[in-house]
Amino acid sequence: PNSNLIANGWIDQQRRSKMRVVWKDILASLVEGRRPGEETTLWIQRQVINVQTGKVTGLEALHQIPMKWLEDVNYVDIYGDHRFNLKVYNIAEEFYFRTRDEQSAQSWVLTLRSARDASLEGNVRMLGAPTSSAGSVGTEKAKPLPKDMGLQDSDDLDLKKQNSIEGMASSPPLAQSVSDGGADSRPSS
């Protein structure tokens, strides 16, 4: 396969804004790391809209979460809302996402768990440690600090004030621009 894109889709992310909980439309892209030193990473991006023209000018990366830093992924069924959450090492707040249907949410959960497990197994193999047939990994895992991921542990995770995320040297191929009408563009409503 030519693409290193494992999963991709427009979903909602729960955010806090001015002491309220809101749902924001985001693009979630799970990108496989293929070259030495690259990690399989979940990219969370939002559309950038020109305030003068009202047109979409591109995508802004909000979070990049390497799969080896993912502590847990769970499906959450709340009154017909189809949600899943991510728990990342050393981040007090969990990330909540919402999809249109249960099947989509369950697919994201299975895909992210599988990517996390594969990432952890790959790291164990690189260290030369044996893995069991069940795919369990040793108890010692690298636990990043929030600043290493460009994440904040605050009431406002919107990151509007943060122009770029530390360590964000590159973005997935999809993050170039949506204005060219390519495969990553959204249907207009």
mmCIF file of the C-alpha atoms, coordinates in Angstrom:
data_MODEL
# 
_entry.id   MODEL 
# 
loop_
_atom_site.group_PDB 
_atom_site.id 
_atom_site.type_symbol 
_atom_site.label_atom_id 
_atom_site.label_alt_id 
_atom_site.label_comp_id 
_atom_site.label_asym_id 
_atom_site.label_entity_id 
_atom_site.label_seq_id 
_atom_site.pdbx_PDB_ins_code 
_atom_site.Cartn_x 
_atom_site.Cartn_y 
_atom_site.Cartn_z 
_atom_site.occupancy 
_atom_site.B_iso_or_equiv 
_atom_site.pdbx_formal_charge 
_atom_site.auth_seq_id 
_atom_site.auth_comp_id 
_atom_site.auth_asym_id 
_atom_site.auth_atom_id 
_atom_site.pdbx_PDB_model_num 
ATOM 1   C CA . PRO A 1 1   ? 0.000   0.000   0.000  1.00 0.00 ? 1   PRO A CA 1 
ATOM 2   C CA . ASN A 1 2   ? 1.173   3.509   -0.843 1.00 0.00 ? 2   ASN A CA 1 
ATOM 3   C CA . SER A 1 3   ? -0.677  5.366   1.902  1.00 0.00 ? 3   SER A CA 1 
ATOM 4   C CA . ASN A 1 4   ? 0.380   5.385   5.528  1.00 0.00 ? 4   ASN A CA 1 
ATOM 5   C CA . LEU A 1 5   ? -3.120  6.484   6.563  1.00 0.00 ? 5   LEU A CA 1 
ATOM 6   C CA . ILE A 1 6   ? -4.755  3.837   8.770  1.00 0.00 ? 6   ILE A CA 1 
ATOM 7   C CA . ALA A 1 7   ? -7.988  5.627   9.665  1.00 0.00 ? 7   ALA A CA 1 
ATOM 8   C CA . ASN A 1 8   ? -9.423  9.023   8.858  1.00 0.00 ? 8   ASN A CA 1 
ATOM 9   C CA . GLY A 1 9   ? -12.699 10.807  9.464  1.00 0.00 ? 9   GLY A CA 1 
ATOM 10  C CA . TRP A 1 10  ? -14.596 13.902  10.548 1.00 0.00 ? 10  TRP A CA 1 
ATOM 11  C CA . ILE A 1 11  ? -15.897 13.449  14.096 1.00 0.00 ? 11  ILE A CA 1 
ATOM 12  C CA . ASP A 1 12  ? -16.745 15.695  17.048 1.00 0.00 ? 12  ASP A CA 1 
ATOM 13  C CA . GLN A 1 13  ? -14.378 16.413  19.926 1.00 0.00 ? 13  GLN A CA 1 
ATOM 14  C CA . GLN A 1 14  ? -15.660 17.537  23.314 1.00 0.00 ? 14  GLN A CA 1 
ATOM 15  C CA . ARG A 1 15  ? -13.975 20.789  24.346 1.00 0.00 ? 15  ARG A CA 1 
ATOM 16  C CA . ARG A 1 16  ? -14.350 23.325  27.112 1.00 0.00 ? 16  ARG A CA 1 
ATOM 17  C CA . SER A 1 17  ? -15.016 26.884  26.136 1.00 0.00 ? 17  SER A CA 1 
ATOM 18  C CA . LYS A 1 18  ? -15.880 29.637  28.605 1.00 0.00 ? 18  LYS A CA 1 
ATOM 19  C CA . MET A 1 19  ? -16.901 27.199  31.338 1.00 0.00 ? 19  MET A CA 1 
ATOM 20  C CA . ARG A 1 20  ? -19.179 25.260  28.953 1.00 0.00 ? 20  ARG A CA 1 
ATOM 21  C CA . VAL A 1 21  ? -18.793 21.940  27.240 1.00 0.00 ? 21  VAL A CA 1 
ATOM 22  C CA . VAL A 1 22  ? -19.056 22.176  23.458 1.00 0.00 ? 22  VAL A CA 1 
ATOM 23  C CA . TRP A 1 23  ? -18.578 19.745  20.579 1.00 0.00 ? 23  TRP A CA 1 
ATOM 24  C CA . LYS A 1 24  ? -16.219 20.840  17.802 1.00 0.00 ? 24  LYS A CA 1 
ATOM 25  C CA . ASP A 1 25  ? -15.904 19.281  14.355 1.00 0.00 ? 25  ASP A CA 1 
ATOM 26  C CA . ILE A 1 26  ? -12.394 17.838  13.922 1.00 0.00 ? 26  ILE A CA 1 
ATOM 27  C CA . LEU A 1 27  ? -10.509 15.614  11.497 1.00 0.00 ? 27  LEU A CA 1 
ATOM 28  C CA . ALA A 1 28  ? -9.004  12.569  13.200 1.00 0.00 ? 28  ALA A CA 1 
ATOM 29  C CA . SER A 1 29  ? -6.253  10.853  11.210 1.00 0.00 ? 29  SER A CA 1 
ATOM 30  C CA . LEU A 1 30  ? -4.356  7.799   12.395 1.00 0.00 ? 30  LEU A CA 1 
ATOM 31  C CA . VAL A 1 31  ? -1.064  7.799   10.481 1.00 0.00 ? 31  VAL A CA 1 
ATOM 32  C CA . GLU A 1 32  ? 1.333   4.857   10.507 1.00 0.00 ? 32  GLU A CA 1 
ATOM 33  C CA . GLY A 1 33  ? 4.990   5.581   11.129 1.00 0.00 ? 33  GLY A CA 1 
ATOM 34  C CA . ARG A 1 34  ? 6.996   3.706   8.516  1.00 0.00 ? 34  ARG A CA 1 
ATOM 35  C CA . ARG A 1 35  ? 10.513  5.086   8.631  1.00 0.00 ? 35  ARG A CA 1 
ATOM 36  C CA . PRO A 1 36  ? 12.914  4.347   11.489 1.00 0.00 ? 36  PRO A CA 1 
ATOM 37  C CA . GLY A 1 37  ? 12.117  6.573   14.446 1.00 0.00 ? 37  GLY A CA 1 
ATOM 38  C CA . GLU A 1 38  ? 8.592   7.429   13.243 1.00 0.00 ? 38  GLU A CA 1 
ATOM 39  C CA . GLU A 1 39  ? 5.698   6.557   15.510 1.00 0.00 ? 39  GLU A CA 1 
ATOM 40  C CA . THR A 1 40  ? 2.142   5.675   14.556 1.00 0.00 ? 40  THR A CA 1 
ATOM 41  C CA . THR A 1 41  ? 0.316   8.837   15.589 1.00 0.00 ? 41  THR A CA 1 
ATOM 42  C CA . LEU A 1 42  ? -3.248  10.091  15.952 1.00 0.00 ? 42  LEU A CA 1 
ATOM 43  C CA . TRP A 1 43  ? -3.539  13.609  14.542 1.00 0.00 ? 43  TRP A CA 1 
ATOM 44  C CA . ILE A 1 44  ? -6.425  15.821  15.668 1.00 0.00 ? 44  ILE A CA 1 
ATOM 45  C CA . GLN A 1 45  ? -6.945  18.781  13.337 1.00 0.00 ? 45  GLN A CA 1 
ATOM 46  C CA . ARG A 1 46  ? -9.542  21.460  12.781 1.00 0.00 ? 46  ARG A CA 1 
ATOM 47  C CA . GLN A 1 47  ? -10.408 23.596  9.799  1.00 0.00 ? 47  GLN A CA 1 
ATOM 48  C CA . VAL A 1 48  ? -8.928  27.075  9.579  1.00 0.00 ? 48  VAL A CA 1 
ATOM 49  C CA . ILE A 1 49  ? -11.469 29.564  8.257  1.00 0.00 ? 49  ILE A CA 1 
ATOM 50  C CA . ASN A 1 50  ? -10.544 32.992  6.933  1.00 0.00 ? 50  ASN A CA 1 
ATOM 51  C CA . VAL A 1 51  ? -12.661 35.414  8.958  1.00 0.00 ? 51  VAL A CA 1 
ATOM 52  C CA . GLN A 1 52  ? -12.850 37.908  6.080  1.00 0.00 ? 52  GLN A CA 1 
ATOM 53  C CA . THR A 1 53  ? -13.931 35.501  3.348  1.00 0.00 ? 53  THR A CA 1 
ATOM 54  C CA . GLY A 1 54  ? -15.524 32.737  5.428  1.00 0.00 ? 54  GLY A CA 1 
ATOM 55  C CA . LYS A 1 55  ? -13.687 30.158  3.308  1.00 0.00 ? 55  LYS A CA 1 
ATOM 56  C CA . VAL A 1 56  ? -11.666 27.222  4.567  1.00 0.00 ? 56  VAL A CA 1 
ATOM 57  C CA . THR A 1 57  ? -7.960  27.924  4.114  1.00 0.00 ? 57  THR A CA 1 
ATOM 58  C CA . GLY A 1 58  ? -6.460  24.733  5.537  1.00 0.00 ? 58  GLY A CA 1 
ATOM 59  C CA . LEU A 1 59  ? -6.144  22.550  8.602  1.00 0.00 ? 59  LEU A CA 1 
ATOM 60  C CA . GLU A 1 60  ? -4.578  23.335  11.970 1.00 0.00 ? 60  GLU A CA 1 
ATOM 61  C CA . ALA A 1 61  ? -3.073  20.535  14.053 1.00 0.00 ? 61  ALA A CA 1 
ATOM 62  C CA . LEU A 1 62  ? -4.482  20.621  17.591 1.00 0.00 ? 62  LEU A CA 1 
ATOM 63  C CA . HIS A 1 63  ? -2.952  17.429  18.994 1.00 0.00 ? 63  HIS A CA 1 
ATOM 64  C CA . GLN A 1 64  ? -0.633  14.685  17.901 1.00 0.00 ? 64  GLN A CA 1 
ATOM 65  C CA . ILE A 1 65  ? -0.818  11.593  20.075 1.00 0.00 ? 65  ILE A CA 1 
ATOM 66  C CA . PRO A 1 66  ? 1.720   8.816   19.466 1.00 0.00 ? 66  PRO A CA 1 
ATOM 67  C CA . MET A 1 67  ? 0.039   5.461   20.003 1.00 0.00 ? 67  MET A CA 1 
ATOM 68  C CA . LYS A 1 68  ? 2.662   4.341   22.508 1.00 0.00 ? 68  LYS A CA 1 
ATOM 69  C CA . TRP A 1 69  ? 1.490   7.192   24.793 1.00 0.00 ? 69  TRP A CA 1 
ATOM 70  C CA . LEU A 1 70  ? -2.111  6.001   24.701 1.00 0.00 ? 70  LEU A CA 1 
ATOM 71  C CA . GLU A 1 71  ? -2.995  4.473   28.062 1.00 0.00 ? 71  GLU A CA 1 
ATOM 72  C CA . ASP A 1 72  ? -6.592  3.441   27.307 1.00 0.00 ? 72  ASP A CA 1 
ATOM 73  C CA . VAL A 1 73  ? -9.378  3.688   24.709 1.00 0.00 ? 73  VAL A CA 1 
ATOM 74  C CA . ASN A 1 74  ? -13.019 3.041   25.644 1.00 0.00 ? 74  ASN A CA 1 
ATOM 75  C CA . TYR A 1 75  ? -16.434 3.104   24.017 1.00 0.00 ? 75  TYR A CA 1 
ATOM 76  C CA . VAL A 1 76  ? -18.879 5.256   26.019 1.00 0.00 ? 76  VAL A CA 1 
ATOM 77  C CA . ASP A 1 77  ? -22.638 4.843   25.530 1.00 0.00 ? 77  ASP A CA 1 
ATOM 78  C CA . ILE A 1 78  ? -24.471 7.885   26.873 1.00 0.00 ? 78  ILE A CA 1 
ATOM 79  C CA . TYR A 1 79  ? -28.164 8.171   26.008 1.00 0.00 ? 79  TYR A CA 1 
ATOM 80  C CA . GLY A 1 80  ? -27.748 7.233   22.364 1.00 0.00 ? 80  GLY A CA 1 
ATOM 81  C CA . ASP A 1 81  ? -24.656 9.399   21.871 1.00 0.00 ? 81  ASP A CA 1 
ATOM 82  C CA . HIS A 1 82  ? -21.939 7.254   20.346 1.00 0.00 ? 82  HIS A CA 1 
ATOM 83  C CA . ARG A 1 83  ? -18.718 8.308   22.011 1.00 0.00 ? 83  ARG A CA 1 
ATOM 84  C CA . PHE A 1 84  ? -15.272 7.032   22.773 1.00 0.00 ? 84  PHE A CA 1 
ATOM 85  C CA . ASN A 1 85  ? -12.576 8.424   24.994 1.00 0.00 ? 85  ASN A CA 1 
ATOM 86  C CA . LEU A 1 86  ? -8.800  8.387   25.056 1.00 0.00 ? 86  LEU A CA 1 
ATOM 87  C CA . LYS A 1 87  ? -6.664  8.375   28.183 1.00 0.00 ? 87  LYS A CA 1 
ATOM 88  C CA . VAL A 1 88  ? -3.118  9.570   27.541 1.00 0.00 ? 88  VAL A CA 1 
ATOM 89  C CA . TYR A 1 89  ? -0.257  9.043   29.995 1.00 0.00 ? 89  TYR A CA 1 
ATOM 90  C CA . ASN A 1 90  ? 0.392   12.044  32.283 1.00 0.00 ? 90  ASN A CA 1 
ATOM 91  C CA . ILE A 1 91  ? -2.664  13.999  31.053 1.00 0.00 ? 91  ILE A CA 1 
ATOM 92  C CA . ALA A 1 92  ? -5.338  14.420  33.737 1.00 0.00 ? 92  ALA A CA 1 
ATOM 93  C CA . GLU A 1 93  ? -8.152  15.187  31.283 1.00 0.00 ? 93  GLU A CA 1 
ATOM 94  C CA . GLU A 1 94  ? -9.441  12.504  28.957 1.00 0.00 ? 94  GLU A CA 1 
ATOM 95  C CA . PHE A 1 95  ? -10.217 13.243  25.310 1.00 0.00 ? 95  PHE A CA 1 
ATOM 96  C CA . TYR A 1 96  ? -13.863 12.585  24.330 1.00 0.00 ? 96  TYR A CA 1 
ATOM 97  C CA . PHE A 1 97  ? -15.028 12.093  20.753 1.00 0.00 ? 97  PHE A CA 1 
ATOM 98  C CA . ARG A 1 98  ? -18.490 11.555  19.258 1.00 0.00 ? 98  ARG A CA 1 
ATOM 99  C CA . THR A 1 99  ? -19.484 9.843   16.014 1.00 0.00 ? 99  THR A CA 1 
ATOM 100 C CA . ARG A 1 100 ? -22.745 9.638   14.091 1.00 0.00 ? 100 ARG A CA 1 
ATOM 101 C CA . ASP A 1 101 ? -23.351 5.969   14.830 1.00 0.00 ? 101 ASP A CA 1 
ATOM 102 C CA . GLU A 1 102 ? -22.303 3.162   17.160 1.00 0.00 ? 102 GLU A CA 1 
ATOM 103 C CA . GLN A 1 103 ? -20.455 1.226   14.464 1.00 0.00 ? 103 GLN A CA 1 
ATOM 104 C CA . SER A 1 104 ? -18.153 4.177   13.734 1.00 0.00 ? 104 SER A CA 1 
ATOM 105 C CA . ALA A 1 105 ? -17.345 4.691   17.411 1.00 0.00 ? 105 ALA A CA 1 
ATOM 106 C CA . GLN A 1 106 ? -16.671 0.975   17.917 1.00 0.00 ? 106 GLN A CA 1 
ATOM 107 C CA . SER A 1 107 ? -14.449 0.938   14.804 1.00 0.00 ? 107 SER A CA 1 
ATOM 108 C CA . TRP A 1 108 ? -12.381 3.836   16.138 1.00 0.00 ? 108 TRP A CA 1 
ATOM 109 C CA . VAL A 1 109 ? -11.979 2.057   19.490 1.00 0.00 ? 109 VAL A CA 1 
ATOM 110 C CA . LEU A 1 110 ? -10.836 -1.214  17.890 1.00 0.00 ? 110 LEU A CA 1 
ATOM 111 C CA . THR A 1 111 ? -8.521  0.531   15.421 1.00 0.00 ? 111 THR A CA 1 
ATOM 112 C CA . LEU A 1 112 ? -6.884  2.717   18.077 1.00 0.00 ? 112 LEU A CA 1 
ATOM 113 C CA . ARG A 1 113 ? -6.437  -0.208  20.481 1.00 0.00 ? 113 ARG A CA 1 
ATOM 114 C CA . SER A 1 114 ? -4.900  -2.294  17.712 1.00 0.00 ? 114 SER A CA 1 
ATOM 115 C CA . ALA A 1 115 ? -2.529  0.537   16.707 1.00 0.00 ? 115 ALA A CA 1 
ATOM 116 C CA . ARG A 1 116 ? -1.548  1.106   20.346 1.00 0.00 ? 116 ARG A CA 1 
ATOM 117 C CA . ASP A 1 117 ? -0.861  -2.591  20.909 1.00 0.00 ? 117 ASP A CA 1 
ATOM 118 C CA . ALA A 1 118 ? 1.150   -2.861  17.682 1.00 0.00 ? 118 ALA A CA 1 
ATOM 119 C CA . SER A 1 119 ? 3.149   0.232   18.614 1.00 0.00 ? 119 SER A CA 1 
ATOM 120 C CA . LEU A 1 120 ? 3.941   -1.114  22.077 1.00 0.00 ? 120 LEU A CA 1 
ATOM 121 C CA . GLU A 1 121 ? 4.870   -4.545  20.719 1.00 0.00 ? 121 GLU A CA 1 
ATOM 122 C CA . GLY A 1 122 ? 7.137   -2.911  18.147 1.00 0.00 ? 122 GLY A CA 1 
ATOM 123 C CA . ASN A 1 123 ? 8.896   -0.925  20.880 1.00 0.00 ? 123 ASN A CA 1 
ATOM 124 C CA . VAL A 1 124 ? 9.405   -4.066  22.951 1.00 0.00 ? 124 VAL A CA 1 
ATOM 125 C CA . ARG A 1 125 ? 10.837  -5.919  19.933 1.00 0.00 ? 125 ARG A CA 1 
ATOM 126 C CA . MET A 1 126 ? 13.215  -3.045  19.257 1.00 0.00 ? 126 MET A CA 1 
ATOM 127 C CA . LEU A 1 127 ? 14.557  -3.407  22.775 1.00 0.00 ? 127 LEU A CA 1 
ATOM 128 C CA . GLY A 1 128 ? 15.028  -7.136  22.232 1.00 0.00 ? 128 GLY A CA 1 
ATOM 129 C CA . ALA A 1 129 ? 12.570  -8.134  24.952 1.00 0.00 ? 129 ALA A CA 1 
ATOM 130 C CA . PRO A 1 130 ? 10.374  -11.179 24.331 1.00 0.00 ? 130 PRO A CA 1 
ATOM 131 C CA . THR A 1 131 ? 6.637   -10.761 23.852 1.00 0.00 ? 131 THR A CA 1 
ATOM 132 C CA . SER A 1 132 ? 4.031   -13.328 24.798 1.00 0.00 ? 132 SER A CA 1 
ATOM 133 C CA . SER A 1 133 ? 1.689   -14.904 22.278 1.00 0.00 ? 133 SER A CA 1 
ATOM 134 C CA . ALA A 1 134 ? -1.170  -12.921 23.831 1.00 0.00 ? 134 ALA A CA 1 
ATOM 135 C CA . GLY A 1 135 ? 0.559   -9.711  22.804 1.00 0.00 ? 135 GLY A CA 1 
ATOM 136 C CA . SER A 1 136 ? 0.979   -8.382  26.311 1.00 0.00 ? 136 SER A CA 1 
ATOM 137 C CA . VAL A 1 137 ? 3.761   -5.931  26.888 1.00 0.00 ? 137 VAL A CA 1 
ATOM 138 C CA . GLY A 1 138 ? 6.076   -5.469  29.852 1.00 0.00 ? 138 GLY A CA 1 
ATOM 139 C CA . THR A 1 139 ? 4.856   -3.186  32.607 1.00 0.00 ? 139 THR A CA 1 
ATOM 140 C CA . GLU A 1 140 ? 7.487   -0.520  32.026 1.00 0.00 ? 140 GLU A CA 1 
ATOM 141 C CA . LYS A 1 141 ? 6.188   1.956   29.433 1.00 0.00 ? 141 LYS A CA 1 
ATOM 142 C CA . ALA A 1 142 ? 7.480   5.341   28.378 1.00 0.00 ? 142 ALA A CA 1 
ATOM 143 C CA . LYS A 1 143 ? 5.214   7.956   29.949 1.00 0.00 ? 143 LYS A CA 1 
ATOM 144 C CA . PRO A 1 144 ? 5.534   11.332  28.270 1.00 0.00 ? 144 PRO A CA 1 
ATOM 145 C CA . LEU A 1 145 ? 4.967   14.677  29.871 1.00 0.00 ? 145 LEU A CA 1 
ATOM 146 C CA . PRO A 1 146 ? 2.104   16.818  28.534 1.00 0.00 ? 146 PRO A CA 1 
ATOM 147 C CA . LYS A 1 147 ? 4.529   19.461  27.256 1.00 0.00 ? 147 LYS A CA 1 
ATOM 148 C CA . ASP A 1 148 ? 6.264   16.791  25.157 1.00 0.00 ? 148 ASP A CA 1 
ATOM 149 C CA . MET A 1 149 ? 2.999   16.257  23.300 1.00 0.00 ? 149 MET A CA 1 
ATOM 150 C CA . GLY A 1 150 ? 2.067   19.897  22.930 1.00 0.00 ? 150 GLY A CA 1 
ATOM 151 C CA . LEU A 1 151 ? -0.893  19.333  25.238 1.00 0.00 ? 151 LEU A CA 1 
ATOM 152 C CA . GLN A 1 152 ? -2.106  21.382  28.146 1.00 0.00 ? 152 GLN A CA 1 
ATOM 153 C CA . ASP A 1 153 ? -3.879  20.233  31.269 1.00 0.00 ? 153 ASP A CA 1 
ATOM 154 C CA . SER A 1 154 ? -6.266  23.172  31.603 1.00 0.00 ? 154 SER A CA 1 
ATOM 155 C CA . ASP A 1 155 ? -9.927  24.068  31.476 1.00 0.00 ? 155 ASP A CA 1 
ATOM 156 C CA . ASP A 1 156 ? -9.578  25.395  27.938 1.00 0.00 ? 156 ASP A CA 1 
ATOM 157 C CA . LEU A 1 157 ? -8.095  22.733  25.667 1.00 0.00 ? 157 LEU A CA 1 
ATOM 158 C CA . ASP A 1 158 ? -9.080  24.747  22.607 1.00 0.00 ? 158 ASP A CA 1 
ATOM 159 C CA . LEU A 1 159 ? -5.479  25.933  22.163 1.00 0.00 ? 159 LEU A CA 1 
ATOM 160 C CA . LYS A 1 160 ? -6.610  28.971  20.158 1.00 0.00 ? 160 LYS A CA 1 
ATOM 161 C CA . LYS A 1 161 ? -3.836  31.054  21.650 1.00 0.00 ? 161 LYS A CA 1 
ATOM 162 C CA . GLN A 1 162 ? -1.170  28.513  20.787 1.00 0.00 ? 162 GLN A CA 1 
ATOM 163 C CA . ASN A 1 163 ? -0.017  29.143  17.211 1.00 0.00 ? 163 ASN A CA 1 
ATOM 164 C CA . SER A 1 164 ? 1.965   25.958  16.874 1.00 0.00 ? 164 SER A CA 1 
ATOM 165 C CA . ILE A 1 165 ? 2.456   22.846  18.901 1.00 0.00 ? 165 ILE A CA 1 
ATOM 166 C CA . GLU A 1 166 ? 5.947   22.175  20.219 1.00 0.00 ? 166 GLU A CA 1 
ATOM 167 C CA . GLY A 1 167 ? 7.651   19.497  18.217 1.00 0.00 ? 167 GLY A CA 1 
ATOM 168 C CA . MET A 1 168 ? 5.189   19.816  15.338 1.00 0.00 ? 168 MET A CA 1 
ATOM 169 C CA . ALA A 1 169 ? 7.818   19.776  12.606 1.00 0.00 ? 169 ALA A CA 1 
ATOM 170 C CA . SER A 1 170 ? 5.588   18.027  10.120 1.00 0.00 ? 170 SER A CA 1 
ATOM 171 C CA . SER A 1 171 ? 2.006   17.032  9.741  1.00 0.00 ? 171 SER A CA 1 
ATOM 172 C CA . PRO A 1 172 ? 0.396   14.086  8.018  1.00 0.00 ? 172 PRO A CA 1 
ATOM 173 C CA . PRO A 1 173 ? 0.069   14.278  4.248  1.00 0.00 ? 173 PRO A CA 1 
ATOM 174 C CA . LEU A 1 174 ? -3.607  15.070  4.710  1.00 0.00 ? 174 LEU A CA 1 
ATOM 175 C CA . ALA A 1 175 ? -2.891  18.250  6.641  1.00 0.00 ? 175 ALA A CA 1 
ATOM 176 C CA . GLN A 1 176 ? -1.635  20.221  3.650  1.00 0.00 ? 176 GLN A CA 1 
ATOM 177 C CA . SER A 1 177 ? -4.797  22.013  2.591  1.00 0.00 ? 177 SER A CA 1 
ATOM 178 C CA . VAL A 1 178 ? -8.431  21.329  1.968  1.00 0.00 ? 178 VAL A CA 1 
ATOM 179 C CA . SER A 1 179 ? -8.887  24.226  -0.404 1.00 0.00 ? 179 SER A CA 1 
ATOM 180 C CA . ASP A 1 180 ? -7.537  22.382  -3.450 1.00 0.00 ? 180 ASP A CA 1 
ATOM 181 C CA . GLY A 1 181 ? -10.604 20.106  -3.600 1.00 0.00 ? 181 GLY A CA 1 
ATOM 182 C CA . GLY A 1 182 ? -8.463  16.994  -3.076 1.00 0.00 ? 182 GLY A CA 1 
ATOM 183 C CA . ALA A 1 183 ? -9.490  13.747  -1.448 1.00 0.00 ? 183 ALA A CA 1 
ATOM 184 C CA . ASP A 1 184 ? -9.278  15.361  1.964  1.00 0.00 ? 184 ASP A CA 1 
ATOM 185 C CA . SER A 1 185 ? -11.843 18.048  1.294  1.00 0.00 ? 185 SER A CA 1 
ATOM 186 C CA . ARG A 1 186 ? -15.189 18.020  3.042  1.00 0.00 ? 186 ARG A CA 1 
ATOM 187 C CA . PRO A 1 187 ? -18.464 17.954  1.206  1.00 0.00 ? 187 PRO A CA 1 
ATOM 188 C CA . SER A 1 188 ? -20.163 21.302  1.469  1.00 0.00 ? 188 SER A CA 1 
ATOM 189 C CA . SER A 1 189 ? -23.635 21.429  2.923  1.00 0.00 ? 189 SER A CA 1 
# 
